[in-house]
């Protein structure tokens, strides 16, 4: 059973002249969930978020944001972190919090107090009164996120929040997302880095060239991609190819004998293939199961090249 929707898009399309940036996109974000909006650069993610916020009108289709037809009429219940942060470089984090909190109706003193608590929790307590221009990109990004949260928004929208962050700052941002989720906020974030979505999201939508290619849980996405088995022993590719679930066998030599890399059909269970191999008496000396991840599913479903550095990164 599904819960109430914080956000719902129905057949949303956006065209710019002859170019279709978003093509009949539909998905639903349940209240209180963490939702990943995934796709390679240029897939239409930012255009979709701008339509949700009411910054760009759809060419056709319908959307509902916290019960409203777009984000403009409920903007005080939304926290939005754009990819371009836009903090004033000569402000300190506490000054920025007081100013931006005030734009959302939070008294300056209360905004600064809340920002201090959040920033200290992120390990930025020593930088509270340092001008933002003197902070690292990762530190400034976390300041921007904290300023997005000062009015306790019901819906938090983050556009590529992990872009350019080092692993330490990525970890801090993930922790803050998890904390807000536990507090009951709905979180939608766009990204082209699958590792974060795999760790954080209840559900994901994958977008490619403006069209939805997948909508479901992370586990369901993984099942779209093939798993792999590494088998070592006195084995022939022909006998391994005959096992259930096997779609490809590649042979390679190792120091102790034969090594076969086995690709399984999407959804096939590695343990079932292994059980069949042992029942058939195959001379397996060592085996290793490699379950598909969201990264593999992303490459398969979006057609993105495996060498794309933004996709491959973590």
ZADO-1210 file (C-alpha; in nm, 4 decimals, padded with zeros to 6 digits):
<atoms>
<atom x="00.0000" y="00.0000" z="00.0000" code="UNK" pos="1"/>
<atom x="00.1324" y="00.3423" z="-00.0890" code="UNK" pos="2"/>
<atom x="00.1145" y="00.6479" z="00.1307" code="UNK" pos="3"/>
<atom x="00.0209" y="01.0082" z="00.0440" code="UNK" pos="4"/>
<atom x="00.2240" y="01.1776" z="-00.2275" code="UNK" pos="5"/>
<atom x="00.4436" y="01.4782" z="-00.1572" code="UNK" pos="6"/>
<atom x="00.5044" y="01.5134" z="-00.5309" code="UNK" pos="7"/>
<atom x="00.3327" y="01.3635" z="-00.8343" code="UNK" pos="8"/>
<atom x="00.4017" y="01.4226" z="-01.2038" code="UNK" pos="9"/>
<atom x="00.1642" y="01.3001" z="-01.4739" code="UNK" pos="10"/>
<atom x="00.2701" y="01.3013" z="-01.8412" code="UNK" pos="11"/>
<atom x="00.4831" y="01.6132" z="-01.7965" code="UNK" pos="12"/>
<atom x="00.6477" y="01.7388" z="-02.1165" code="UNK" pos="13"/>
<atom x="00.8707" y="02.0406" z="-02.1686" code="UNK" pos="14"/>
<atom x="00.9861" y="02.1564" z="-02.5102" code="UNK" pos="15"/>
<atom x="01.2292" y="02.4341" z="-02.5990" code="UNK" pos="16"/>
<atom x="01.1596" y="02.5101" z="-02.9631" code="UNK" pos="17"/>
<atom x="01.2148" y="02.1884" z="-03.1565" code="UNK" pos="18"/>
<atom x="01.3966" y="02.0197" z="-02.8676" code="UNK" pos="19"/>
<atom x="01.2075" y="01.8053" z="-02.6159" code="UNK" pos="20"/>
<atom x="01.3917" y="01.8272" z="-02.2842" code="UNK" pos="21"/>
<atom x="01.1382" y="01.6205" z="-02.0859" code="UNK" pos="22"/>
<atom x="00.9051" y="01.3765" z="-02.2597" code="UNK" pos="23"/>
<atom x="00.5793" y="01.2571" z="-02.0961" code="UNK" pos="24"/>
<atom x="00.7384" y="01.2014" z="-01.7574" code="UNK" pos="25"/>
<atom x="00.5311" y="01.0495" z="-01.4764" code="UNK" pos="26"/>
<atom x="00.6381" y="00.9499" z="-01.1259" code="UNK" pos="27"/>
<atom x="00.5206" y="00.9748" z="-00.7660" code="UNK" pos="28"/>
<atom x="00.7209" y="01.0595" z="-00.4532" code="UNK" pos="29"/>
<atom x="00.5633" y="00.9359" z="-00.1307" code="UNK" pos="30"/>
<atom x="00.5648" y="01.1680" z="00.1688" code="UNK" pos="31"/>
<atom x="00.8520" y="01.0931" z="00.4062" code="UNK" pos="32"/>
<atom x="01.0615" y="00.9029" z="00.1511" code="UNK" pos="33"/>
<atom x="01.4100" y="00.9594" z="00.0091" code="UNK" pos="34"/>
<atom x="01.3762" y="00.9602" z="-00.3680" code="UNK" pos="35"/>
<atom x="01.6571" y="00.9541" z="-00.6237" code="UNK" pos="36"/>
<atom x="01.6128" y="01.1306" z="-00.9559" code="UNK" pos="37"/>
<atom x="01.8911" y="00.9836" z="-01.1633" code="UNK" pos="38"/>
<atom x="02.0343" y="01.0246" z="-01.5088" code="UNK" pos="39"/>
<atom x="02.3405" y="01.1316" z="-01.7043" code="UNK" pos="40"/>
<atom x="02.4146" y="01.4970" z="-01.7662" code="UNK" pos="41"/>
<atom x="02.1608" y="01.6435" z="-02.0091" code="UNK" pos="42"/>
<atom x="01.8918" y="01.3861" z="-01.9295" code="UNK" pos="43"/>
<atom x="01.6360" y="01.6499" z="-01.8224" code="UNK" pos="44"/>
<atom x="01.6750" y="01.6332" z="-01.4448" code="UNK" pos="45"/>
<atom x="01.7279" y="02.0043" z="-01.3783" code="UNK" pos="46"/>
<atom x="01.4510" y="02.1055" z="-01.6202" code="UNK" pos="47"/>
<atom x="01.2120" y="01.8762" z="-01.4330" code="UNK" pos="48"/>
<atom x="01.3084" y="02.0235" z="-01.0968" code="UNK" pos="49"/>
<atom x="01.2569" y="02.3751" z="-01.2326" code="UNK" pos="50"/>
<atom x="00.9048" y="02.2769" z="-01.3420" code="UNK" pos="51"/>
<atom x="00.8320" y="02.1330" z="-00.9974" code="UNK" pos="52"/>
<atom x="00.9407" y="02.4617" z="-00.8402" code="UNK" pos="53"/>
<atom x="00.7304" y="02.6658" z="-01.0824" code="UNK" pos="54"/>
<atom x="01.0344" y="02.8325" z="-01.2398" code="UNK" pos="55"/>
<atom x="00.9528" y="02.6828" z="-01.5809" code="UNK" pos="56"/>
<atom x="00.6026" y="02.5974" z="-01.7037" code="UNK" pos="57"/>
<atom x="00.5386" y="02.2524" z="-01.8522" code="UNK" pos="58"/>
<atom x="00.4451" y="02.2429" z="-02.2181" code="UNK" pos="59"/>
<atom x="00.1849" y="01.9819" z="-02.1251" code="UNK" pos="60"/>
<atom x="00.0947" y="01.7469" z="-01.8426" code="UNK" pos="61"/>
<atom x="00.0035" y="01.7908" z="-01.4778" code="UNK" pos="62"/>
<atom x="00.1989" y="01.8076" z="-01.1541" code="UNK" pos="63"/>
<atom x="00.1133" y="01.8346" z="-00.7861" code="UNK" pos="64"/>
<atom x="00.3553" y="01.9576" z="-00.5201" code="UNK" pos="65"/>
<atom x="00.2455" y="01.9262" z="-00.1563" code="UNK" pos="66"/>
<atom x="-00.1116" y="01.9471" z="-00.2813" code="UNK" pos="67"/>
<atom x="-00.0495" y="02.2516" z="-00.5040" code="UNK" pos="68"/>
<atom x="-00.0234" y="02.2712" z="-00.8866" code="UNK" pos="69"/>
<atom x="00.3411" y="02.3817" z="-00.8642" code="UNK" pos="70"/>
<atom x="00.5953" y="02.4859" z="-00.6067" code="UNK" pos="71"/>
<atom x="00.5330" y="02.8607" z="-00.6139" code="UNK" pos="72"/>
<atom x="00.2280" y="02.8571" z="-00.3866" code="UNK" pos="73"/>
<atom x="00.3944" y="02.6267" z="-00.1319" code="UNK" pos="74"/>
<atom x="00.7486" y="02.7635" z="-00.1557" code="UNK" pos="75"/>
<atom x="00.7673" y="02.8253" z="00.2200" code="UNK" pos="76"/>
<atom x="00.7332" y="02.4470" z="00.2706" code="UNK" pos="77"/>
<atom x="01.0067" y="02.3628" z="00.0194" code="UNK" pos="78"/>
<atom x="01.3829" y="02.3717" z="00.0642" code="UNK" pos="79"/>
<atom x="01.5737" y="02.3875" z="-00.2649" code="UNK" pos="80"/>
<atom x="01.9483" y="02.3541" z="-00.3080" code="UNK" pos="81"/>
<atom x="02.0429" y="02.4366" z="-00.6690" code="UNK" pos="82"/>
<atom x="02.3584" y="02.3054" z="-00.8316" code="UNK" pos="83"/>
<atom x="02.4918" y="02.6621" z="-00.8393" code="UNK" pos="84"/>
<atom x="02.4848" y="02.7571" z="-00.4708" code="UNK" pos="85"/>
<atom x="02.4810" y="03.1380" z="-00.4915" code="UNK" pos="86"/>
<atom x="02.6029" y="03.2225" z="-00.1393" code="UNK" pos="87"/>
<atom x="02.7438" y="03.5732" z="-00.0982" code="UNK" pos="88"/>
<atom x="03.1216" y="03.5169" z="-00.0817" code="UNK" pos="89"/>
<atom x="03.1862" y="03.7932" z="00.1744" code="UNK" pos="90"/>
<atom x="02.9242" y="03.6691" z="00.4208" code="UNK" pos="91"/>
<atom x="03.0093" y="03.4272" z="00.6979" code="UNK" pos="92"/>
<atom x="02.8018" y="03.1104" z="00.7403" code="UNK" pos="93"/>
<atom x="02.6114" y="03.2657" z="01.0320" code="UNK" pos="94"/>
<atom x="02.5446" y="03.5867" z="00.8388" code="UNK" pos="95"/>
<atom x="02.4224" y="03.3861" z="00.5398" code="UNK" pos="96"/>
<atom x="02.1961" y="03.1833" z="00.7682" code="UNK" pos="97"/>
<atom x="02.0448" y="03.4956" z="00.9220" code="UNK" pos="98"/>
<atom x="01.9805" y="03.6511" z="00.5810" code="UNK" pos="99"/>
<atom x="01.8493" y="03.3424" z="00.3985" code="UNK" pos="100"/>
<atom x="01.6503" y="03.2229" z="00.6994" code="UNK" pos="101"/>
<atom x="01.4792" y="03.5615" z="00.7083" code="UNK" pos="102"/>
<atom x="01.3676" y="03.5175" z="00.3465" code="UNK" pos="103"/>
<atom x="01.1817" y="03.2061" z="00.4637" code="UNK" pos="104"/>
<atom x="01.0275" y="03.3763" z="00.7659" code="UNK" pos="105"/>
<atom x="01.2751" y="03.2485" z="01.0270" code="UNK" pos="106"/>
<atom x="01.3877" y="03.5182" z="01.2758" code="UNK" pos="107"/>
<atom x="01.7573" y="03.5954" z="01.2246" code="UNK" pos="108"/>
<atom x="01.8615" y="03.4954" z="01.5766" code="UNK" pos="109"/>
<atom x="01.6753" y="03.1651" z="01.5503" code="UNK" pos="110"/>
<atom x="01.8241" y="03.0977" z="01.2050" code="UNK" pos="111"/>
<atom x="02.1771" y="03.1641" z="01.3296" code="UNK" pos="112"/>
<atom x="02.1245" y="02.9431" z="01.6345" code="UNK" pos="113"/>
<atom x="01.9901" y="02.6562" z="01.4244" code="UNK" pos="114"/>
<atom x="02.2691" y="02.6988" z="01.1683" code="UNK" pos="115"/>
<atom x="02.5305" y="02.6909" z="01.4425" code="UNK" pos="116"/>
<atom x="02.3963" y="02.3591" z="01.5738" code="UNK" pos="117"/>
<atom x="02.3810" y="02.2013" z="01.2267" code="UNK" pos="118"/>
<atom x="02.7229" y="02.3258" z="01.1174" code="UNK" pos="119"/>
<atom x="02.8872" y="02.2137" z="01.4397" code="UNK" pos="120"/>
<atom x="02.7308" y="01.8712" z="01.3811" code="UNK" pos="121"/>
<atom x="02.9013" y="01.8684" z="01.0399" code="UNK" pos="122"/>
<atom x="03.2385" y="01.9555" z="01.1909" code="UNK" pos="123"/>
<atom x="03.2348" y="02.3180" z="01.0729" code="UNK" pos="124"/>
<atom x="03.2191" y="02.4832" z="01.4140" code="UNK" pos="125"/>
<atom x="03.5576" y="02.6513" z="01.3682" code="UNK" pos="126"/>
<atom x="03.4410" y="02.8196" z="01.0444" code="UNK" pos="127"/>
<atom x="03.1193" y="02.9836" z="01.1636" code="UNK" pos="128"/>
<atom x="03.2625" y="03.3354" z="01.1320" code="UNK" pos="129"/>
<atom x="03.4901" y="03.2778" z="00.8328" code="UNK" pos="130"/>
<atom x="03.3926" y="03.4436" z="00.5056" code="UNK" pos="131"/>
<atom x="03.2439" y="03.1907" z="00.2650" code="UNK" pos="132"/>
<atom x="03.4967" y="03.2845" z="-00.0039" code="UNK" pos="133"/>
<atom x="03.7686" y="03.1470" z="00.2251" code="UNK" pos="134"/>
<atom x="03.5991" y="02.8093" z="00.2737" code="UNK" pos="135"/>
<atom x="03.6617" y="02.5041" z="00.0578" code="UNK" pos="136"/>
<atom x="03.3965" y="02.4142" z="-00.1987" code="UNK" pos="137"/>
<atom x="03.2815" y="02.1243" z="00.0165" code="UNK" pos="138"/>
<atom x="03.2476" y="02.3420" z="00.3260" code="UNK" pos="139"/>
<atom x="03.0585" y="02.6116" z="00.1348" code="UNK" pos="140"/>
<atom x="02.8295" y="02.3467" z="-00.0094" code="UNK" pos="141"/>
<atom x="02.7397" y="02.2238" z="00.3372" code="UNK" pos="142"/>
<atom x="02.6727" y="02.5811" z="00.4481" code="UNK" pos="143"/>
<atom x="02.4339" y="02.6180" z="00.1536" code="UNK" pos="144"/>
<atom x="02.2566" y="02.2960" z="00.2478" code="UNK" pos="145"/>
<atom x="02.2192" y="02.4068" z="00.6088" code="UNK" pos="146"/>
<atom x="02.0677" y="02.7374" z="00.4912" code="UNK" pos="147"/>
<atom x="01.8208" y="02.5348" z="00.2825" code="UNK" pos="148"/>
<atom x="01.7007" y="02.3535" z="00.5963" code="UNK" pos="149"/>
<atom x="01.6555" y="02.6443" z="00.8389" code="UNK" pos="150"/>
<atom x="01.2764" y="02.6697" z="00.7947" code="UNK" pos="151"/>
<atom x="01.2258" y="02.2920" z="00.8416" code="UNK" pos="152"/>
<atom x="01.0849" y="02.2303" z="00.4921" code="UNK" pos="153"/>
<atom x="00.8447" y="01.9434" z="00.4332" code="UNK" pos="154"/>
<atom x="00.9951" y="01.8810" z="00.0871" code="UNK" pos="155"/>
<atom x="01.3708" y="01.9103" z="00.0309" code="UNK" pos="156"/>
<atom x="01.4921" y="01.9210" z="-00.3308" code="UNK" pos="157"/>
<atom x="01.8650" y="01.8894" z="-00.3919" code="UNK" pos="158"/>
<atom x="02.0098" y="01.9294" z="-00.7421" code="UNK" pos="159"/>
<atom x="02.3413" y="01.7401" z="-00.7750" code="UNK" pos="160"/>
<atom x="02.4267" y="01.7946" z="-00.4059" code="UNK" pos="161"/>
<atom x="02.7368" y="01.5705" z="-00.4135" code="UNK" pos="162"/>
<atom x="02.8993" y="01.7278" z="-00.7190" code="UNK" pos="163"/>
<atom x="03.2642" y="01.8094" z="-00.6563" code="UNK" pos="164"/>
<atom x="03.2690" y="01.7046" z="-00.2899" code="UNK" pos="165"/>
<atom x="03.5481" y="01.4971" z="-00.1417" code="UNK" pos="166"/>
<atom x="03.4531" y="01.1707" z="00.0368" code="UNK" pos="167"/>
<atom x="03.4556" y="01.3295" z="00.3828" code="UNK" pos="168"/>
<atom x="03.2101" y="01.6031" z="00.2862" code="UNK" pos="169"/>
<atom x="02.9986" y="01.3538" z="00.0906" code="UNK" pos="170"/>
<atom x="02.9669" y="01.1497" z="00.4089" code="UNK" pos="171"/>
<atom x="02.8584" y="01.4522" z="00.6104" code="UNK" pos="172"/>
<atom x="02.5978" y="01.5444" z="00.3519" code="UNK" pos="173"/>
<atom x="02.4618" y="01.1883" z="00.3451" code="UNK" pos="174"/>
<atom x="02.4336" y="01.1924" z="00.7237" code="UNK" pos="175"/>
<atom x="02.2375" y="01.5186" z="00.7147" code="UNK" pos="176"/>
<atom x="01.9998" y="01.3782" z="00.4515" code="UNK" pos="177"/>
<atom x="01.9390" y="01.0728" z="00.6683" code="UNK" pos="178"/>
<atom x="01.8715" y="01.2901" z="00.9738" code="UNK" pos="179"/>
<atom x="01.6148" y="01.5022" z="00.7886" code="UNK" pos="180"/>
<atom x="01.4473" y="01.1905" z="00.6563" code="UNK" pos="181"/>
<atom x="01.4158" y="01.0460" z="01.0061" code="UNK" pos="182"/>
<atom x="01.2585" y="01.3772" z="01.1122" code="UNK" pos="183"/>
<atom x="00.9828" y="01.3211" z="00.8541" code="UNK" pos="184"/>
<atom x="01.0898" y="01.5356" z="00.5574" code="UNK" pos="185"/>
<atom x="01.0489" y="01.4155" z="00.1999" code="UNK" pos="186"/>
<atom x="01.3773" y="01.4355" z="00.0107" code="UNK" pos="187"/>
<atom x="01.4214" y="01.4349" z="-00.3653" code="UNK" pos="188"/>
<atom x="01.7729" y="01.4634" z="-00.4988" code="UNK" pos="189"/>
<atom x="01.9078" y="01.4473" z="-00.8491" code="UNK" pos="190"/>
<atom x="02.2449" y="01.2920" z="-00.9200" code="UNK" pos="191"/>
<atom x="02.4466" y="01.1090" z="-01.1808" code="UNK" pos="192"/>
<atom x="02.6582" y="00.9313" z="-00.9159" code="UNK" pos="193"/>
<atom x="02.4917" y="00.6012" z="-00.8336" code="UNK" pos="194"/>
<atom x="02.6707" y="00.5179" z="-00.5075" code="UNK" pos="195"/>
<atom x="02.4853" y="00.7850" z="-00.3102" code="UNK" pos="196"/>
<atom x="02.1453" y="00.6832" z="-00.4454" code="UNK" pos="197"/>
<atom x="02.2197" y="00.3195" z="-00.3698" code="UNK" pos="198"/>
<atom x="02.2917" y="00.3989" z="-00.0054" code="UNK" pos="199"/>
<atom x="02.0179" y="00.6546" z="00.0602" code="UNK" pos="200"/>
<atom x="01.7114" y="00.6038" z="-00.1594" code="UNK" pos="201"/>
<atom x="01.3856" y="00.4226" z="-00.0985" code="UNK" pos="202"/>
<atom x="01.2960" y="00.4532" z="-00.4679" code="UNK" pos="203"/>
<atom x="01.4588" y="00.5895" z="-00.7809" code="UNK" pos="204"/>
<atom x="01.3594" y="00.7122" z="-01.1246" code="UNK" pos="205"/>
<atom x="01.6124" y="00.6797" z="-01.4064" code="UNK" pos="206"/>
<atom x="01.5926" y="00.9321" z="-01.6862" code="UNK" pos="207"/>
<atom x="01.7612" y="00.9149" z="-02.0275" code="UNK" pos="208"/>
<atom x="01.7190" y="01.1748" z="-02.3023" code="UNK" pos="209"/>
<atom x="01.4180" y="01.3221" z="-02.1229" code="UNK" pos="210"/>
<atom x="01.2321" y="00.9922" z="-02.0888" code="UNK" pos="211"/>
<atom x="01.1763" y="00.7685" z="-01.7900" code="UNK" pos="212"/>
<atom x="01.3466" y="00.4315" z="-01.8329" code="UNK" pos="213"/>
<atom x="01.2929" y="00.2948" z="-01.4809" code="UNK" pos="214"/>
<atom x="01.0772" y="00.3684" z="-01.1753" code="UNK" pos="215"/>
<atom x="01.1041" y="00.1500" z="-00.8643" code="UNK" pos="216"/>
<atom x="01.3168" y="00.0451" z="-00.5689" code="UNK" pos="217"/>
<atom x="01.6947" y="00.0153" z="-00.5781" code="UNK" pos="218"/>
<atom x="01.6608" y="-00.3632" z="-00.5476" code="UNK" pos="219"/>
<atom x="01.4244" y="-00.3721" z="-00.8453" code="UNK" pos="220"/>
<atom x="01.6695" y="-00.1623" z="-01.0469" code="UNK" pos="221"/>
<atom x="01.9557" y="-00.3977" z="-00.9636" code="UNK" pos="222"/>
<atom x="01.7493" y="-00.6890" z="-01.0881" code="UNK" pos="223"/>
<atom x="01.7432" y="-00.5293" z="-01.4332" code="UNK" pos="224"/>
<atom x="02.1179" y="-00.5839" z="-01.4679" code="UNK" pos="225"/>
<atom x="02.3092" y="-00.9129" z="-01.4989" code="UNK" pos="226"/>
<atom x="02.5020" y="-01.0573" z="-01.2065" code="UNK" pos="227"/>
<atom x="02.8385" y="-01.2266" z="-01.2446" code="UNK" pos="228"/>
<atom x="03.0124" y="-01.5375" z="-01.1171" code="UNK" pos="229"/>
<atom x="03.3860" y="-01.6023" z="-01.1095" code="UNK" pos="230"/>
<atom x="03.4572" y="-01.9756" z="-01.1222" code="UNK" pos="231"/>
<atom x="03.7965" y="-02.1408" z="-01.0874" code="UNK" pos="232"/>
<atom x="03.8747" y="-02.5078" z="-01.1378" code="UNK" pos="233"/>
<atom x="03.9019" y="-02.7737" z="-01.4027" code="UNK" pos="234"/>
<atom x="03.6097" y="-02.6397" z="-01.6028" code="UNK" pos="235"/>
<atom x="03.5158" y="-02.6019" z="-01.9667" code="UNK" pos="236"/>
<atom x="03.3199" y="-02.3048" z="-02.1002" code="UNK" pos="237"/>
<atom x="03.0764" y="-02.5446" z="-02.2675" code="UNK" pos="238"/>
<atom x="02.9689" y="-02.7193" z="-01.9466" code="UNK" pos="239"/>
<atom x="02.9336" y="-02.3897" z="-01.7586" code="UNK" pos="240"/>
<atom x="02.7322" y="-02.2383" z="-02.0468" code="UNK" pos="241"/>
<atom x="02.4771" y="-02.5181" z="-02.0023" code="UNK" pos="242"/>
<atom x="02.3965" y="-02.4124" z="-01.6433" code="UNK" pos="243"/>
<atom x="02.0647" y="-02.2339" z="-01.5721" code="UNK" pos="244"/>
<atom x="02.0766" y="-01.8552" z="-01.5818" code="UNK" pos="245"/>
<atom x="02.4059" y="-01.8344" z="-01.7721" code="UNK" pos="246"/>
<atom x="02.4082" y="-01.6090" z="-02.0791" code="UNK" pos="247"/>
<atom x="02.7823" y="-01.5678" z="-02.1403" code="UNK" pos="248"/>
<atom x="03.1089" y="-01.7368" z="-02.0361" code="UNK" pos="249"/>
<atom x="03.4498" y="-01.5803" z="-02.0844" code="UNK" pos="250"/>
<atom x="03.7641" y="-01.7847" z="-02.0250" code="UNK" pos="251"/>
<atom x="04.0871" y="-01.6566" z="-01.8726" code="UNK" pos="252"/>
<atom x="04.3994" y="-01.8210" z="-01.7295" code="UNK" pos="253"/>
<atom x="04.5186" y="-01.7953" z="-01.3712" code="UNK" pos="254"/>
<atom x="04.8175" y="-01.9440" z="-01.1936" code="UNK" pos="255"/>
<atom x="04.6322" y="-02.2324" z="-01.0325" code="UNK" pos="256"/>
<atom x="04.4165" y="-02.3476" z="-01.3204" code="UNK" pos="257"/>
<atom x="04.1205" y="-02.2290" z="-01.5230" code="UNK" pos="258"/>
<atom x="03.9215" y="-01.9202" z="-01.4457" code="UNK" pos="259"/>
<atom x="03.5853" y="-01.8469" z="-01.6019" code="UNK" pos="260"/>
<atom x="03.3917" y="-01.5205" z="-01.5824" code="UNK" pos="261"/>
<atom x="03.0221" y="-01.5975" z="-01.6059" code="UNK" pos="262"/>
<atom x="02.7506" y="-01.3431" z="-01.6862" code="UNK" pos="263"/>
<atom x="02.4031" y="-01.4279" z="-01.5597" code="UNK" pos="264"/>
<atom x="02.0703" y="-01.3250" z="-01.7072" code="UNK" pos="265"/>
<atom x="01.9052" y="-01.0233" z="-01.5376" code="UNK" pos="266"/>
<atom x="01.7141" y="-01.1479" z="-01.2352" code="UNK" pos="267"/>
<atom x="01.8921" y="-01.4857" z="-01.2286" code="UNK" pos="268"/>
<atom x="02.0040" y="-01.5979" z="-00.8826" code="UNK" pos="269"/>
<atom x="02.3738" y="-01.6836" z="-00.8506" code="UNK" pos="270"/>
<atom x="02.3072" y="-01.9426" z="-00.5791" code="UNK" pos="271"/>
<atom x="02.0739" y="-02.1343" z="-00.8099" code="UNK" pos="272"/>
<atom x="02.3393" y="-02.1473" z="-01.0827" code="UNK" pos="273"/>
<atom x="02.5989" y="-02.2630" z="-00.8293" code="UNK" pos="274"/>
<atom x="02.3662" y="-02.5283" z="-00.6868" code="UNK" pos="275"/>
<atom x="02.3107" y="-02.6655" z="-01.0370" code="UNK" pos="276"/>
<atom x="02.6876" y="-02.6701" z="-01.0967" code="UNK" pos="277"/>
<atom x="02.7528" y="-02.8709" z="-00.7812" code="UNK" pos="278"/>
<atom x="02.4683" y="-03.1124" z="-00.8585" code="UNK" pos="279"/>
<atom x="02.6221" y="-03.1676" z="-01.2015" code="UNK" pos="280"/>
<atom x="02.9543" y="-03.2539" z="-01.0370" code="UNK" pos="281"/>
<atom x="03.1524" y="-02.9675" z="-01.1906" code="UNK" pos="282"/>
<atom x="03.5057" y="-02.9451" z="-01.0504" code="UNK" pos="283"/>
<atom x="03.4807" y="-02.5993" z="-00.8962" code="UNK" pos="284"/>
<atom x="03.7793" y="-02.5165" z="-00.6768" code="UNK" pos="285"/>
<atom x="03.6769" y="-02.1593" z="-00.5948" code="UNK" pos="286"/>
<atom x="03.3826" y="-01.9325" z="-00.6713" code="UNK" pos="287"/>
<atom x="03.2934" y="-01.5676" z="-00.6205" code="UNK" pos="288"/>
<atom x="02.9535" y="-01.4082" z="-00.6678" code="UNK" pos="289"/>
<atom x="02.9297" y="-01.0466" z="-00.7828" code="UNK" pos="290"/>
<atom x="02.5787" y="-00.9095" z="-00.7491" code="UNK" pos="291"/>
<atom x="02.4809" y="-00.6279" z="-00.9863" code="UNK" pos="292"/>
<atom x="02.4733" y="-00.2784" z="-00.8427" code="UNK" pos="293"/>
<atom x="02.2758" y="00.0310" z="-00.9295" code="UNK" pos="294"/>
<atom x="02.5731" y="00.1461" z="-01.1369" code="UNK" pos="295"/>
<atom x="02.5382" y="-00.1540" z="-01.3705" code="UNK" pos="296"/>
<atom x="02.1622" y="-00.1082" z="-01.3921" code="UNK" pos="297"/>
<atom x="02.2098" y="00.2602" z="-01.4716" code="UNK" pos="298"/>
<atom x="02.4481" y="00.1842" z="-01.7592" code="UNK" pos="299"/>
<atom x="02.2136" y="-00.0799" z="-01.8999" code="UNK" pos="300"/>
<atom x="01.8917" y="00.1207" z="-01.8716" code="UNK" pos="301"/>
<atom x="02.0183" y="00.4626" z="-01.9773" code="UNK" pos="302"/>
<atom x="02.2668" y="00.3472" z="-02.2388" code="UNK" pos="303"/>
<atom x="02.5354" y="00.5647" z="-02.0777" code="UNK" pos="304"/>
<atom x="02.8933" y="00.4732" z="-02.1753" code="UNK" pos="305"/>
<atom x="03.0788" y="00.2805" z="-01.9063" code="UNK" pos="306"/>
<atom x="03.3680" y="00.5236" z="-01.9302" code="UNK" pos="307"/>
<atom x="03.1565" y="00.8249" z="-01.8307" code="UNK" pos="308"/>
<atom x="03.3559" y="00.9616" z="-01.5354" code="UNK" pos="309"/>
<atom x="03.0544" y="01.1118" z="-01.3556" code="UNK" pos="310"/>
<atom x="02.8757" y="00.7777" z="-01.3638" code="UNK" pos="311"/>
<atom x="03.1755" y="00.5781" z="-01.2546" code="UNK" pos="312"/>
<atom x="03.2640" y="00.8040" z="-00.9648" code="UNK" pos="313"/>
<atom x="03.1601" y="00.7510" z="-00.6049" code="UNK" pos="314"/>
</atoms>
